[in-house]
Amino acid sequence: MVKYEGGAGTSIREAIKIIGAQNDREGVDAEYRFLARIFSVIRLHFTVLFQELFRNKDGYYDRLVLMDENGKISEIWFDITECYGKW
C-alpha cells in the first residue's frame, strides 16, 4: 500500500515522499493518484505540462509542472528515492 509523507511538495526540500511503491510504475501511478485526489478536492482540472527527474545527494525526485483549467502554472515535487530504478 502506497503512503505519502513529507512536505507540501512546493520544492525539492518539501517534496512529498512516496512510501511503499514497489517499482517505478507504481511510483508514477502514486504521483498521479495524489494529484487527482488533490485537484478533485478543490474541483479543478489540470494538465501535466512536463515531468522532470532530478537527482541529488539525498535521492531521486520528480518535478511535475501543471496547468489548471484557469491557466495557472504550478509545480509539485515528489521524492521517489524508494521506488526509483526498480522494475
The 8 nearest C-alpha neighbors of each residue, nearest first, counted from 0:
[[1, 19, 2, 20, 18, 21, 25, 29],
 [0, 2, 19, 20, 18, 17, 3, 29],
 [3, 1, 18, 17, 19, 0, 4, 16],
 [2, 4, 17, 16, 18, 15, 1, 5],
 [5, 3, 16, 15, 2, 17, 6, 18],
 [6, 4, 15, 16, 14, 13, 7, 3],
 [5, 7, 13, 15, 14, 8, 4, 12],
 [6, 8, 9, 13, 15, 14, 5, 10],
 [9, 7, 14, 76, 75, 15, 13, 6],
 [8, 10, 75, 7, 13, 76, 14, 74],
 [11, 9, 13, 12, 8, 76, 14, 75],
 [10, 12, 14, 13, 76, 9, 8, 60],
 [13, 11, 10, 14, 6, 9, 8, 76],
 [12, 14, 6, 10, 8, 11, 7, 9],
 [15, 13, 8, 76, 77, 11, 6, 78],
 [14, 16, 77, 5, 8, 6, 78, 4],
 [15, 17, 78, 4, 5, 3, 77, 14],
 [16, 18, 3, 79, 2, 78, 15, 4],
 [19, 17, 2, 1, 20, 3, 16, 81],
 [18, 20, 1, 0, 21, 2, 17, 81],
 [21, 19, 25, 26, 1, 22, 82, 18],
 [20, 22, 82, 19, 25, 85, 23, 26],
 [23, 21, 85, 82, 86, 25, 24, 20],
 [24, 22, 26, 83, 25, 82, 85, 84],
 [23, 25, 27, 26, 22, 28, 86, 21],
 [24, 26, 28, 20, 22, 27, 23, 29],
 [25, 27, 23, 29, 20, 24, 28, 82],
 [26, 28, 30, 24, 29, 25, 23, 31],
 [27, 29, 25, 31, 26, 30, 24, 32],
 [30, 28, 26, 32, 27, 31, 25, 33],
 [31, 29, 27, 33, 28, 32, 34, 26],
 [30, 32, 34, 28, 33, 29, 35, 27],
 [33, 31, 29, 35, 34, 30, 36, 28],
 [32, 34, 36, 30, 31, 35, 29, 37],
 [35, 33, 31, 37, 36, 32, 38, 30],
 [36, 34, 32, 38, 33, 37, 39, 31],
 [35, 37, 33, 39, 34, 38, 32, 40],
 [38, 36, 34, 40, 39, 35, 33, 41],
 [37, 39, 41, 35, 43, 40, 36, 42],
 [38, 40, 42, 36, 41, 37, 35, 43],
 [41, 39, 37, 38, 42, 36, 43, 35],
 [40, 42, 38, 39, 43, 37, 36, 44],
 [43, 41, 39, 40, 38, 44, 37, 36],
 [44, 42, 38, 41, 39, 45, 68, 67],
 [43, 45, 68, 67, 38, 42, 46, 39],
 [46, 44, 67, 66, 68, 65, 43, 47],
 [45, 47, 66, 65, 48, 67, 44, 68],
 [46, 48, 65, 49, 64, 66, 45, 63],
 [49, 47, 65, 64, 46, 66, 50, 63],
 [50, 48, 64, 47, 63, 51, 65, 62],
 [49, 51, 63, 62, 64, 61, 52, 48],
 [52, 50, 62, 61, 53, 63, 49, 60],
 [51, 53, 61, 60, 62, 54, 50, 59],
 [54, 52, 60, 59, 61, 51, 55, 62],
 [53, 55, 59, 58, 60, 52, 56, 57],
 [54, 56, 57, 58, 59, 53, 60, 11],
 [55, 57, 58, 54, 59, 53, 80, 60],
 [56, 58, 55, 59, 54, 80, 60, 78],
 [59, 57, 80, 55, 54, 56, 60, 78],
 [60, 58, 54, 80, 79, 53, 78, 55],
 [61, 59, 78, 53, 79, 77, 52, 54],
 [62, 60, 52, 77, 51, 76, 53, 63],
 [61, 63, 76, 51, 50, 75, 52, 77],
 [64, 62, 50, 75, 74, 49, 65, 61],
 [63, 65, 74, 49, 48, 73, 47, 50],
 [66, 64, 47, 73, 48, 72, 46, 74],
 [65, 67, 72, 46, 71, 45, 70, 73],
 [66, 68, 45, 70, 69, 71, 44, 46],
 [67, 69, 70, 44, 45, 43, 66, 71],
 [70, 68, 67, 71, 66, 43, 44, 45],
 [69, 71, 67, 68, 66, 72, 45, 65],
 [72, 70, 66, 67, 69, 73, 68, 65],
 [73, 71, 66, 65, 70, 67, 64, 74],
 [74, 72, 65, 64, 66, 71, 75, 67],
 [75, 73, 64, 63, 65, 62, 76, 9],
 [74, 76, 8, 63, 9, 62, 64, 77],
 [75, 77, 62, 8, 14, 61, 10, 11],
 [78, 76, 15, 14, 61, 60, 16, 79],
 [77, 79, 16, 60, 14, 15, 80, 59],
 [78, 80, 60, 59, 81, 83, 82, 17],
 [81, 79, 59, 58, 83, 82, 78, 60],
 [80, 82, 79, 83, 18, 17, 20, 19],
 [81, 83, 22, 23, 80, 79, 20, 85],
 [84, 82, 23, 80, 85, 79, 81, 22],
 [83, 85, 23, 82, 86, 22, 80, 81],
 [86, 84, 22, 83, 23, 82, 21, 24],
 [85, 22, 23, 84, 24, 21, 83, 82]]
